[in-house]
Amino acid sequence: MISKEDIELAKKARLNACSPGGKFQVGAALRTKNGKVYLGCNIGNNGIQSICAERTAFVKALSEGEREFESITVVGAPIGQEPTEKCLPCGYCRQFMSEYVDEFFKIGVVDKENNIEEFTINDLLPHSFKF
Ligand SMILES: [Zn+2]
């Protein structure tokens, strides 16, 4: 169950989003099974190498040796606005996450009332590529 604390952490992470040409800011709070939280924001550039908040958080955690993940909470909105729409992970992030999470991992998004909607990776990426 994703907590309100994780929503607030994702909102805090979102404030660091940077993208020269972009107008959308996303924050993510990735919680490990041992209770640590890694934050991520979207980091863009004018080429095609932009990275999403979700993968930023995963790359930080994976590079620190983390391998057991509980949940990720994602918030996003245009610059200067509060997140009001559910910000679901893009296709790259769904595939990326699917290779590091189990069937119980929760992906949480919020609406303007801070209501949390939770999904599993199988909800968002059924029949995914695996080998
Ligand atoms: Zn993405």
Residues whose N, C-alpha, C, O or C-beta is under 5 A from the ligand:
A	BS01	ZN	C52 P89 C90 Y92 C93
